[in-house]
């Protein structure tokens, strides 16, 4: 009889950062700290998840302060490693940085939909091309699931990054990503099933749980 294919699973809990000190300002490369409420939101969410499950083996974070400050504190308290990966940094919003979504919609009507709906075109805001951003996150997520195969991982990231992960893992169209509500401290869980000589199978186990 032939050797049976090995099968295992990687569990990835993805948390968006909490509220930051710039309020409703959209921040990509802009790097504000978490507000006190933002810290409280993440503590509440991670405590809830720990009570429901058995914890994590590894912590991974975007390099932005609104993610990594909490991630380092969180991992130190739990005695697990914290890896900072630039691939999970938020998209560069160019001249939209620090504006609110309402301000962007008024000053640049229709451009947000164009940017998402035509990802290979130059970014209308002069920042990161959306297709390049999607590829960057896809590459980081692929490396994470292979290098740390079979582990329980918590990833602290951004709304745009979480949507980009959904695009890759769930094989979604770029213009469909606007339909996901991803509030501060939003939790999503993706299960990655590995089997020898087969492509990974991704499953969205939960989203926006509270």
Z-matrix of the N, CA and C atoms (Angstrom, degrees):
N
C 1 1.469
C 2 1.528 1 110.39
N 3 1.344 2 117.01 1 145.07
C 4 1.456 3 120.78 2 179.21
C 5 1.516 4 111.64 3 -74.53
N 6 1.318 5 115.10 4 161.68
C 7 1.451 6 119.83 5 179.92
C 8 1.525 7 109.72 6 -69.48
N 9 1.320 8 116.24 7 134.14
C 10 1.460 9 121.16 8 179.56
C 11 1.531 10 109.85 9 -72.37
N 12 1.332 11 116.60 10 137.07
C 13 1.463 12 120.94 11 -179.80
C 14 1.529 13 110.29 12 -63.68
N 15 1.345 14 115.54 13 136.82
C 16 1.458 15 120.44 14 177.62
C 17 1.518 16 109.57 15 -78.12
N 18 1.323 17 116.35 16 135.71
C 19 1.454 18 121.10 17 179.93
C 20 1.518 19 109.16 18 -129.85
N 21 1.331 20 117.53 19 132.53
C 22 1.455 21 121.24 20 173.52
C 23 1.512 22 109.32 21 -148.95
N 24 1.337 23 116.16 22 -178.58
C 25 1.454 24 120.38 23 -170.23
C 26 1.529 25 110.40 24 -139.01
N 27 1.310 26 116.02 25 139.28
C 28 1.457 27 122.78 26 172.14
C 29 1.525 28 108.36 27 -109.25
N 30 1.319 29 116.38 28 129.77
C 31 1.470 30 121.27 29 178.97
C 32 1.523 31 108.97 30 -106.62
N 33 1.328 32 116.52 31 124.25
C 34 1.462 33 120.27 32 -178.79
C 35 1.527 34 109.35 33 -122.98
N 36 1.325 35 115.53 34 113.68
C 37 1.460 36 121.83 35 173.05
C 38 1.521 37 107.59 36 -93.66
N 39 1.319 38 116.97 37 119.68
C 40 1.458 39 122.46 38 -177.19
C 41 1.529 40 108.17 39 -108.38
N 42 1.324 41 115.68 40 125.44
C 43 1.455 42 120.39 41 178.18
C 44 1.521 43 110.69 42 -120.76
N 45 1.320 44 115.36 43 128.41
C 46 1.465 45 118.71 44 170.87
C 47 1.525 46 107.83 45 -72.17
N 48 1.327 47 116.10 46 149.08
C 49 1.463 48 120.30 47 176.39
C 50 1.526 49 110.33 48 -59.94
N 51 1.319 50 116.36 49 163.64
C 52 1.454 51 121.39 50 175.99
C 53 1.520 52 111.91 51 -81.45
N 54 1.307 53 115.42 52 -175.21
C 55 1.459 54 121.88 53 178.54
C 56 1.537 55 109.98 54 -58.26
N 57 1.340 56 116.47 55 140.43
C 58 1.462 57 119.63 56 178.20
C 59 1.529 58 110.28 57 -110.20
N 60 1.329 59 116.47 58 173.54
C 61 1.462 60 120.93 59 -171.01
C 62 1.528 61 113.41 60 -72.99
N 63 1.331 62 118.52 61 -11.81
C 64 1.462 63 121.01 62 178.40
C 65 1.525 64 112.48 63 -92.82
N 66 1.327 65 116.55 64 10.53
C 67 1.458 66 120.88 65 173.24
C 68 1.514 67 113.30 66 64.66
N 69 1.350 68 116.87 67 -123.62
C 70 1.465 69 120.16 68 -175.62
C 71 1.523 70 113.06 69 -89.58
N 72 1.337 71 117.46 70 11.04
C 73 1.467 72 120.65 71 177.16
C 74 1.524 73 110.32 72 -67.94
N 75 1.327 74 116.93 73 134.05
C 76 1.461 75 121.76 74 177.58
C 77 1.525 76 108.81 75 -79.33
N 78 1.312 77 115.62 76 125.05
C 79 1.466 78 121.01 77 -175.44
C 80 1.525 79 110.16 78 -126.53
N 81 1.321 80 115.24 79 127.53
C 82 1.458 81 120.92 80 173.46
C 83 1.511 82 108.22 81 -112.32
N 84 1.332 83 116.34 82 -82.11
C 85 1.458 84 120.94 83 175.01
C 86 1.524 85 111.42 84 -79.46
N 87 1.338 86 117.52 85 -20.80
C 88 1.459 87 120.47 86 172.64
C 89 1.522 88 107.60 87 -60.50
N 90 1.346 89 116.91 88 140.05
C 91 1.467 90 119.12 89 -164.80
C 92 1.527 91 113.10 90 -128.24
N 93 1.340 92 118.76 91 65.10
C 94 1.462 93 120.46 92 178.90
C 95 1.528 94 112.15 93 -74.58
N 96 1.316 95 114.95 94 157.89
C 97 1.465 96 121.10 95 173.48
C 98 1.533 97 109.68 96 -78.33
N 99 1.319 98 115.44 97 162.23
C 100 1.453 99 120.18 98 169.73
C 101 1.518 100 110.38 99 -66.74
N 102 1.315 101 116.68 100 146.49
C 103 1.459 102 121.22 101 170.10
C 104 1.530 103 108.69 102 -78.67
N 105 1.313 104 116.75 103 170.11
C 106 1.473 105 120.07 104 175.88
C 107 1.523 106 110.02 105 -59.32
N 108 1.321 107 115.45 106 -40.22
C 109 1.470 108 118.87 107 177.85
C 110 1.526 109 111.22 108 -64.76
N 111 1.351 110 116.95 109 -35.36
C 112 1.460 111 120.24 110 177.67
C 113 1.519 112 112.17 111 -62.73
N 114 1.317 113 116.95 112 -43.08
C 115 1.471 114 120.37 113 175.43
C 116 1.525 115 110.27 114 -60.35
N 117 1.337 116 115.85 115 -43.11
C 118 1.459 117 120.46 116 -178.74
C 119 1.532 118 110.91 117 -64.62
N 120 1.315 119 117.16 118 -40.70
C 121 1.472 120 120.41 119 178.71
C 122 1.529 121 111.37 120 -59.56
N 123 1.329 122 116.91 121 -44.44
C 124 1.467 123 120.27 122 -178.29
C 125 1.525 124 111.80 123 -71.76
N 126 1.325 125 117.37 124 -37.77
C 127 1.468 126 119.15 125 177.29
C 128 1.523 127 110.62 126 -62.38
N 129 1.322 128 116.36 127 -42.57
C 130 1.462 129 120.59 128 179.17
C 131 1.528 130 111.04 129 -62.65
N 132 1.325 131 116.37 130 -44.85
C 133 1.464 132 120.60 131 -177.36
C 134 1.533 133 111.50 132 -67.33
N 135 1.325 134 117.71 133 -46.26
C 136 1.469 135 119.87 134 -178.65
C 137 1.533 136 111.27 135 -67.51
N 138 1.326 137 117.24 136 -35.51
C 139 1.471 138 119.87 137 177.21
C 140 1.524 139 110.80 138 -64.61
N 141 1.330 140 115.78 139 -41.11
C 142 1.467 141 119.85 140 178.11
C 143 1.524 142 111.04 141 -61.80
N 144 1.328 143 115.84 142 -43.43
C 145 1.461 144 119.63 143 -178.92
C 146 1.528 145 111.74 144 -66.84
N 147 1.326 146 116.66 145 -38.80
C 148 1.469 147 119.77 146 179.61
C 149 1.521 148 111.77 147 -64.47
N 150 1.307 149 116.86 148 -37.19
C 151 1.456 150 120.15 149 178.85
C 152 1.526 151 111.36 150 -67.15
N 153 1.320 152 116.23 151 -31.29
C 154 1.464 153 120.51 152 -177.76
C 155 1.521 154 112.72 153 -83.12
N 156 1.359 155 117.16 154 -26.82
C 157 1.462 156 121.32 155 -175.04
C 158 1.522 157 110.16 156 -129.70
N 159 1.323 158 115.18 157 -169.65
C 160 1.470 159 119.91 158 -174.10
C 161 1.519 160 113.51 159 -103.73
N 162 1.328 161 117.96 160 19.04
C 163 1.452 162 120.11 161 176.51
C 164 1.514 163 113.85 162 91.22
N 165 1.339 164 115.76 163 -162.42
C 166 1.457 165 121.70 164 -172.87
C 167 1.532 166 111.56 165 -135.26
N 168 1.322 167 114.26 166 157.99
C 169 1.464 168 121.12 167 176.75
C 170 1.522 169 112.12 168 -95.99
N 171 1.325 170 117.27 169 -23.75
C 172 1.462 171 121.36 170 -171.07
C 173 1.518 172 109.67 171 -153.59
N 174 1.341 173 114.95 172 143.62
C 175 1.461 174 122.05 173 174.83
C 176 1.522 175 108.66 174 -114.44
N 177 1.336 176 117.24 175 136.54
C 178 1.459 177 123.50 176 178.50
C 179 1.521 178 107.55 177 -129.50
N 180 1.339 179 116.47 178 145.27
C 181 1.456 180 118.90 179 -176.31
C 182 1.521 181 112.46 180 -145.61
N 183 1.329 182 114.17 181 150.19
C 184 1.458 183 121.97 182 162.78
C 185 1.529 184 108.14 183 -61.52
N 186 1.345 185 118.12 184 154.41
C 187 1.461 186 119.87 185 177.43
C 188 1.523 187 114.42 186 -76.52
N 189 1.324 188 118.88 187 -9.90
C 190 1.460 189 120.95 188 -177.85
C 191 1.533 190 110.45 189 -69.53
N 192 1.356 191 115.93 190 143.43
C 193 1.461 192 120.92 191 -172.87
C 194 1.524 193 113.04 192 -60.53
N 195 1.323 194 117.64 193 -32.52
C 196 1.455 195 120.39 194 -179.00
C 197 1.527 196 112.30 195 -67.66
N 198 1.332 197 116.28 196 -13.70
C 199 1.469 198 121.40 197 173.54
C 200 1.525 199 111.51 198 -105.92
N 201 1.334 200 116.41 199 -52.04
C 202 1.466 201 120.24 200 -167.18
C 203 1.519 202 112.78 201 -73.40
N 204 1.319 203 119.16 202 -28.10
C 205 1.472 204 119.87 203 178.64
C 206 1.518 205 110.33 204 -62.02
N 207 1.334 206 116.18 205 -46.91
C 208 1.461 207 119.13 206 178.33
C 209 1.518 208 110.63 207 -69.83
N 210 1.333 209 117.52 208 -41.11
C 211 1.472 210 120.98 209 -176.50
C 212 1.527 211 111.47 210 -59.85
N 213 1.321 212 117.34 211 -42.80
C 214 1.465 213 120.13 212 -179.63
C 215 1.523 214 111.57 213 -67.35
N 216 1.326 215 116.51 214 -41.50
C 217 1.462 216 120.15 215 176.41
C 218 1.522 217 110.60 216 -63.24
N 219 1.317 218 115.90 217 -45.00
C 220 1.466 219 122.65 218 -179.78
C 221 1.530 220 111.39 219 -59.96
N 222 1.332 221 116.79 220 -48.86
C 223 1.471 222 120.24 221 -176.79
C 224 1.523 223 111.68 222 -68.91
N 225 1.330 224 117.45 223 -36.36
C 226 1.467 225 120.27 224 179.36
C 227 1.520 226 110.80 225 -64.73
N 228 1.312 227 116.68 226 -41.67
C 229 1.460 228 120.85 227 -179.91
C 230 1.528 229 111.96 228 -65.22
N 231 1.322 230 116.99 229 -26.83
C 232 1.459 231 120.63 230 -176.55
C 233 1.525 232 113.17 231 -103.48
N 234 1.312 233 116.41 232 -2.87
C 235 1.458 234 120.46 233 176.40
C 236 1.515 235 114.21 234 69.58
N 237 1.337 236 116.63 235 35.32
C 238 1.464 237 120.10 236 177.22
C 239 1.529 238 108.80 237 -120.97
N 240 1.327 239 116.76 238 158.47
C 241 1.458 240 121.23 239 179.77
C 242 1.522 241 110.96 240 -69.90
N 243 1.343 242 115.62 241 148.63
C 244 1.463 243 121.98 242 174.18
C 245 1.518 244 108.33 243 -121.13
N 246 1.319 245 116.65 244 119.92
C 247 1.463 246 123.24 245 178.41
C 248 1.523 247 108.78 246 -106.21
N 249 1.328 248 116.77 247 129.28
C 250 1.463 249 121.90 248 176.73
C 251 1.524 250 107.92 249 -101.83
N 252 1.328 251 116.31 250 122.99
C 253 1.461 252 121.43 251 -175.32
C 254 1.520 253 109.57 252 -123.58
N 255 1.338 254 116.68 253 116.20
C 256 1.461 255 121.61 254 -179.80
C 257 1.525 256 112.82 255 -60.49
N 258 1.329 257 116.98 256 -21.97
C 259 1.460 258 120.58 257 179.73
C 260 1.514 259 113.25 258 -63.25
N 261 1.345 260 116.78 259 -20.44
C 262 1.465 261 121.15 260 -178.98
C 263 1.530 262 112.55 261 -99.78
N 264 1.349 263 117.59 262 11.92
C 265 1.467 264 120.55 263 174.59
C 266 1.523 265 110.02 264 -67.15
N 267 1.322 266 115.83 265 150.53
C 268 1.460 267 120.29 266 179.35
C 269 1.526 268 110.55 267 -66.39
N 270 1.319 269 116.34 268 157.24
C 271 1.455 270 122.99 269 179.04
C 272 1.535 271 110.61 270 -62.73
N 273 1.325 272 117.24 271 149.50
C 274 1.458 273 122.96 272 175.32
C 275 1.532 274 107.91 273 -81.87
N 276 1.343 275 116.39 274 114.84
C 277 1.460 276 121.54 275 -177.14
C 278 1.525 277 113.54 276 -88.06
N 279 1.323 278 118.33 277 6.42
C 280 1.457 279 120.66 278 175.83
C 281 1.514 280 112.57 279 56.09
N 282 1.336 281 116.59 280 -129.49
C 283 1.469 282 120.57 281 -176.38
C 284 1.523 283 112.74 282 -73.99
N 285 1.325 284 118.18 283 -4.23
C 286 1.460 285 120.57 284 174.02
C 287 1.525 286 112.34 285 -83.36
N 288 1.315 287 117.75 286 -11.31
C 289 1.463 288 120.97 287 -177.20
C 290 1.532 289 111.12 288 -53.64
N 291 1.322 290 116.03 289 134.21
C 292 1.478 291 128.54 290 177.48
C 293 1.524 292 113.75 291 71.82
N 294 1.333 293 118.42 292 1.85
C 295 1.460 294 120.19 293 171.09
C 296 1.524 295 109.28 294 -84.91
N 297 1.320 296 116.58 295 156.57
C 298 1.456 297 120.43 296 172.28
C 299 1.521 298 109.32 297 -83.72
N 300 1.332 299 116.29 298 163.85
C 301 1.466 300 119.67 299 178.04
C 302 1.528 301 110.62 300 -61.01
N 303 1.335 302 116.94 301 -37.34
C 304 1.465 303 120.90 302 178.88
C 305 1.523 304 110.07 303 -63.20
N 306 1.331 305 117.75 304 -43.14
C 307 1.466 306 121.01 305 178.93
C 308 1.530 307 111.79 306 -63.87
N 309 1.334 308 116.18 307 -40.98
C 310 1.464 309 119.70 308 178.31
C 311 1.522 310 110.63 309 -62.49
N 312 1.334 311 116.43 310 -43.43
C 313 1.458 312 120.98 311 -178.72
C 314 1.522 313 111.38 312 -63.15
N 315 1.332 314 117.02 313 -34.74
C 316 1.461 315 120.69 314 -179.37
C 317 1.526 316 112.08 315 -77.99
N 318 1.329 317 116.71 316 -42.36
C 319 1.469 318 120.50 317 -175.36
C 320 1.530 319 112.18 318 -80.43
N 321 1.328 320 115.70 319 -32.93
C 322 1.472 321 120.58 320 -175.20
C 323 1.532 322 109.93 321 -129.85
N 324 1.323 323 117.76 322 63.39
C 325 1.465 324 120.38 323 -174.38
C 326 1.524 325 112.81 324 -57.98
N 327 1.320 326 114.83 325 130.55
C 328 1.465 327 121.78 326 176.68
C 329 1.512 328 115.56 327 82.83
N 330 1.344 329 117.93 328 -11.88
C 331 1.459 330 118.93 329 -174.01
C 332 1.528 331 112.75 330 -71.19
N 333 1.324 332 117.02 331 -33.10
C 334 1.469 333 119.22 332 179.99
C 335 1.532 334 110.13 333 -61.49
N 336 1.319 335 117.20 334 -46.71
C 337 1.460 336 120.74 335 179.30
C 338 1.529 337 111.51 336 -63.76
N 339 1.314 338 116.15 337 -38.19
C 340 1.467 339 119.95 338 178.51
C 341 1.518 340 111.17 339 -63.80
N 342 1.304 341 116.21 340 -43.94
C 343 1.477 342 121.71 341 -179.13
C 344 1.528 343 111.13 342 -60.14
N 345 1.334 344 116.25 343 -44.48
C 346 1.464 345 120.65 344 179.99
C 347 1.525 346 110.99 345 -75.96
N 348 1.325 347 116.71 346 -41.38
C 349 1.457 348 121.12 347 -174.00
C 350 1.515 349 114.26 348 -74.25
N 351 1.346 350 117.52 349 -22.64
C 352 1.464 351 121.90 350 178.01
C 353 1.531 352 108.41 351 -125.83
N 354 1.336 353 116.52 352 70.53
C 355 1.469 354 120.94 353 -168.92
C 356 1.524 355 115.14 354 -63.95
N 357 1.338 356 118.08 355 -21.90
C 358 1.467 357 120.20 356 -178.72
C 359 1.532 358 113.06 357 -84.43
N 360 1.325 359 116.98 358 -8.35
C 361 1.460 360 120.67 359 -178.34
C 362 1.536 361 110.79 360 -84.27
N 363 1.339 362 117.93 361 156.29
C 364 1.465 363 120.06 362 176.56
C 365 1.530 364 111.08 363 -54.53
N 366 1.323 365 115.73 364 143.72
C 367 1.460 366 120.03 365 -178.74
C 368 1.521 367 110.58 366 -67.83
N 369 1.339 368 119.08 367 127.51
C 370 1.464 369 120.90 368 -178.57
C 371 1.525 370 112.90 369 -64.07
N 372 1.331 371 117.24 370 -22.25
C 373 1.465 372 121.16 371 -179.39
C 374 1.528 373 112.74 372 -90.73
N 375 1.334 374 117.45 373 0.38
C 376 1.449 375 120.54 374 179.36
C 377 1.512 376 114.54 375 80.10
N 378 1.314 377 116.93 376 5.40
C 379 1.462 378 121.34 377 179.45
C 380 1.516 379 111.54 378 -96.06
N 381 1.323 380 115.92 379 -138.14
C 382 1.462 381 121.90 380 -173.67
C 383 1.535 382 111.48 381 -78.43
N 384 1.312 383 116.22 382 133.72
C 385 1.469 384 120.61 383 173.09
C 386 1.523 385 107.99 384 -63.75
N 387 1.332 386 116.77 385 133.07
C 388 1.466 387 119.31 386 -171.81
C 389 1.524 388 112.02 387 -62.95
N 390 1.314 389 117.79 388 -37.79
C 391 1.469 390 120.63 389 178.72
C 392 1.527 391 110.83 390 -63.77
N 393 1.321 392 117.20 391 -37.43
C 394 1.469 393 120.57 392 177.82
C 395 1.525 394 110.53 393 -65.14
N 396 1.321 395 115.97 394 -41.16
C 397 1.462 396 121.29 395 177.20
C 398 1.526 397 111.15 396 -61.46
N 399 1.333 398 116.65 397 -47.12
C 400 1.464 399 120.41 398 179.26
C 401 1.520 400 111.05 399 -59.32
N 402 1.326 401 117.30 400 -42.26
C 403 1.461 402 120.78 401 179.79
C 404 1.525 403 110.56 402 -65.90
N 405 1.325 404 117.51 403 -41.08
C 406 1.467 405 120.91 404 179.79
C 407 1.526 406 111.44 405 -59.21
N 408 1.326 407 115.88 406 -46.80
C 409 1.465 408 120.07 407 -179.59
C 410 1.527 409 110.92 408 -68.41
N 411 1.324 410 116.69 409 -41.01
C 412 1.458 411 120.96 410 178.08
C 413 1.533 412 110.98 411 -58.30
N 414 1.329 413 116.24 412 -43.41
C 415 1.460 414 120.48 413 179.45
C 416 1.525 415 111.21 414 -63.68
N 417 1.336 416 116.97 415 -43.99
C 418 1.459 417 120.77 416 179.67
C 419 1.522 418 111.37 417 -64.45
N 420 1.328 419 116.34 418 -41.81
C 421 1.468 420 120.26 419 -178.89
C 422 1.526 421 110.78 420 -68.08
N 423 1.331 422 117.40 421 -39.18
C 424 1.462 423 120.60 422 177.64
C 425 1.517 424 112.11 423 -63.01
N 426 1.335 425 116.29 424 -43.18
C 427 1.464 426 119.83 425 178.22
C 428 1.525 427 110.85 426 -64.09
N 429 1.316 428 116.01 427 -41.52
C 430 1.462 429 120.39 428 -179.64
C 431 1.524 430 111.64 429 -59.33
N 432 1.331 431 116.91 430 -46.88
C 433 1.463 432 120.29 431 -176.08
C 434 1.524 433 112.88 432 -71.42
N 435 1.325 434 117.76 433 -24.57
C 436 1.466 435 119.58 434 179.14
C 437 1.529 436 112.06 435 -87.50
N 438 1.326 437 116.99 436 -44.60
C 439 1.463 438 120.11 437 -178.01
C 440 1.529 439 110.99 438 -66.77
N 441 1.333 440 116.17 439 -35.87
C 442 1.466 441 120.58 440 -176.58
C 443 1.527 442 111.09 441 -113.75
N 444 1.299 443 113.90 442 37.50
C 445 1.466 444 121.50 443 -179.46
C 446 1.529 445 111.57 444 -55.10
N 447 1.321 446 115.40 445 132.67
C 448 1.457 447 121.56 446 176.44
C 449 1.518 448 114.92 447 87.30
N 450 1.341 449 118.29 448 -1.04
C 451 1.463 450 120.64 449 -177.71
C 452 1.530 451 111.71 450 -94.23
N 453 1.319 452 114.17 451 165.83
C 454 1.465 453 122.11 452 172.91
C 455 1.526 454 106.28 453 -100.10
N 456 1.323 455 116.76 454 113.49
C 457 1.458 456 122.73 455 -170.37
C 458 1.524 457 109.86 456 -117.84
N 459 1.338 458 116.06 457 139.98
C 460 1.460 459 120.90 458 169.87
C 461 1.523 460 107.20 459 -114.96
N 462 1.327 461 115.71 460 128.25
C 463 1.457 462 122.72 461 -175.72
C 464 1.525 463 109.37 462 -119.10
N 465 1.340 464 116.84 463 122.58
C 466 1.458 465 122.01 464 177.20
C 467 1.533 466 108.47 465 -100.15
N 468 1.324 467 115.78 466 119.35
C 469 1.463 468 119.64 467 -172.11
C 470 1.530 469 110.48 468 -146.35
N 471 1.313 470 117.02 469 -154.07
C 472 1.465 471 124.42 470 -170.99
C 473 1.526 472 110.40 471 -125.44
N 474 1.330 473 115.67 472 164.00
C 475 1.453 474 119.64 473 179.48
C 476 1.514 475 113.22 474 -57.17
N 477 1.340 476 116.89 475 -45.93
C 478 1.458 477 120.32 476 179.27
C 479 1.515 478 112.21 477 -64.17
N 480 1.314 479 116.72 478 -38.96
C 481 1.474 480 121.18 479 179.50
C 482 1.523 481 110.40 480 -65.52
N 483 1.310 482 116.59 481 -41.71
C 484 1.475 483 119.87 482 179.80
C 485 1.530 484 109.91 483 -62.96
N 486 1.308 485 117.05 484 -42.41
C 487 1.470 486 119.84 485 177.06
C 488 1.529 487 110.87 486 -63.19
N 489 1.326 488 116.79 487 -38.43
C 490 1.470 489 120.29 488 178.38
C 491 1.520 490 111.28 489 -65.61
N 492 1.321 491 117.52 490 -36.27
C 493 1.466 492 120.70 491 176.00
C 494 1.526 493 110.08 492 -65.01
N 495 1.336 494 116.79 493 -41.96
C 496 1.465 495 119.93 494 176.96
C 497 1.532 496 110.36 495 -60.97
N 498 1.328 497 116.31 496 -40.62
C 499 1.464 498 120.95 497 178.84
C 500 1.525 499 110.61 498 -56.74
N 501 1.313 500 116.60 499 -45.38
C 502 1.464 501 121.55 500 -177.34
C 503 1.522 502 112.00 501 -75.46
N 504 1.330 503 116.22 502 -52.43
C 505 1.462 504 120.39 503 -172.17
C 506 1.529 505 112.66 504 -71.14
N 507 1.329 506 116.93 505 -34.20
C 508 1.458 507 121.04 506 -174.86
C 509 1.521 508 113.20 507 -104.47
N 510 1.345 509 116.02 508 4.00
C 511 1.458 510 121.76 509 175.62
C 512 1.530 511 111.21 510 56.71
N 513 1.336 512 115.83 511 52.95
C 514 1.453 513 121.95 512 -178.34
C 515 1.521 514 111.04 513 -100.96
N 516 1.318 515 116.40 514 156.56
C 517 1.456 516 121.39 515 173.19
C 518 1.523 517 109.32 516 -73.98
N 519 1.319 518 115.89 517 147.16
C 520 1.460 519 120.15 518 -177.27
C 521 1.527 520 111.89 519 -59.05
N 522 1.334 521 117.92 520 -40.69
C 523 1.461 522 119.19 521 -175.72
C 524 1.524 523 113.24 522 -75.15
N 525 1.336 524 117.67 523 -5.37
C 526 1.464 525 120.32 524 176.12
C 527 1.522 526 112.27 525 -87.20
N 528 1.325 527 117.44 526 -10.75
C 529 1.462 528 120.65 527 -173.63
C 530 1.523 529 112.15 528 -70.91
N 531 1.333 530 117.63 529 -20.06
C 532 1.465 531 120.80 530 178.23
C 533 1.521 532 111.67 531 -65.35
N 534 1.305 533 117.95 532 -16.05
C 535 1.467 534 121.32 533 -174.65
C 536 1.525 535 113.12 534 -80.88
N 537 1.328 536 117.75 535 -9.34
C 538 1.465 537 120.78 536 179.82
C 539 1.524 538 110.28 537 -88.68
N 540 1.330 539 116.09 538 125.91
C 541 1.459 540 121.43 539 172.80
C 542 1.529 541 108.12 540 -85.52
N 543 1.346 542 116.85 541 122.18
C 544 1.462 543 120.53 542 -177.68
C 545 1.530 544 107.89 543 -131.54
N 546 1.331 545 117.48 544 82.60
C 547 1.475 546 120.52 545 -178.91
C 548 1.526 547 111.60 546 -74.35
N 549 1.318 548 115.82 547 175.45
C 550 1.460 549 119.72 548 176.23
C 551 1.525 550 110.98 549 -56.63
N 552 1.334 551 115.95 550 140.21
C 553 1.466 552 123.96 551 179.49
C 554 1.531 553 112.44 552 61.71
N 555 1.327 554 116.58 553 20.45
C 556 1.471 555 120.76 554 177.50
C 557 1.527 556 110.03 555 -61.01
N 558 1.317 557 116.05 556 137.84
C 559 1.465 558 121.48 557 177.81
C 560 1.522 559 110.84 558 -111.94
N 561 1.317 560 115.76 559 131.89
C 562 1.465 561 122.28 560 171.96
C 563 1.518 562 107.96 561 -131.08
N 564 1.316 563 116.63 562 147.12
C 565 1.470 564 120.46 563 177.41
C 566 1.526 565 109.35 564 -124.30
N 567 1.322 566 115.24 565 126.61
C 568 1.457 567 121.50 566 174.97
C 569 1.526 568 108.50 567 -116.15
N 570 1.312 569 115.71 568 130.02
C 571 1.453 570 122.49 569 174.75
C 572 1.528 571 107.65 570 -100.84
N 573 1.314 572 115.56 571 130.80
C 574 1.464 573 121.09 572 178.56
C 575 1.523 574 107.68 573 -114.15
N 576 1.321 575 116.35 574 114.48
C 577 1.462 576 121.65 575 -178.71
C 578 1.529 577 108.70 576 -97.93
N 579 1.324 578 115.44 577 123.79
C 580 1.457 579 122.43 578 -178.05
C 581 1.528 580 109.52 579 -108.25
N 582 1.297 581 115.49 580 139.05
C 583 1.455 582 120.43 581 173.79
C 584 1.522 583 108.27 582 -144.51
N 585 1.307 584 116.30 583 136.05
C 586 1.456 585 120.31 584 -177.72
C 587 1.524 586 111.12 585 -54.45
N 588 1.333 587 115.17 586 136.24
C 589 1.466 588 122.85 587 175.83
C 590 1.531 589 113.30 588 65.69
N 591 1.332 590 116.49 589 19.23
C 592 1.459 591 121.12 590 177.42
C 593 1.525 592 109.03 591 -131.27
N 594 1.336 593 116.32 592 155.27
C 595 1.455 594 119.35 593 172.93
C 596 1.525 595 109.89 594 -70.02
N 597 1.329 596 116.16 595 149.76
C 598 1.458 597 119.49 596 176.99
C 599 1.527 598 110.30 597 -61.60
N 600 1.324 599 114.49 598 146.05
C 601 1.464 600 120.78 599 177.60
C 602 1.525 601 107.14 600 -112.24
N 603 1.353 602 116.61 601 119.97
C 604 1.458 603 122.49 602 -176.73
C 605 1.527 604 109.80 603 -102.78
N 606 1.320 605 115.10 604 138.51
C 607 1.463 606 119.67 605 178.89
C 608 1.525 607 109.36 606 -135.78
N 609 1.350 608 116.74 607 126.83
C 610 1.460 609 120.81 608 172.97
C 611 1.520 610 107.56 609 -78.15
N 612 1.318 611 115.58 610 105.62
C 613 1.470 612 121.03 611 -175.04
C 614 1.529 613 111.35 612 -80.34
N 615 1.346 614 116.80 613 -35.17
C 616 1.467 615 120.54 614 178.64
C 617 1.516 616 109.11 615 -161.60
N 618 1.355 617 115.37 616 158.40
C 619 1.461 618 119.47 617 179.08
C 620 1.523 619 109.61 618 -149.95
N 621 1.336 620 115.12 619 137.69
C 622 1.473 621 123.18 620 177.22
C 623 1.525 622 111.69 621 55.92
N 624 1.330 623 115.40 622 43.14
C 625 1.466 624 120.31 623 178.99
C 626 1.528 625 110.19 624 -79.64
N 627 1.314 626 114.78 625 152.13
C 628 1.474 627 120.68 626 -179.44
C 629 1.527 628 110.22 627 -136.84
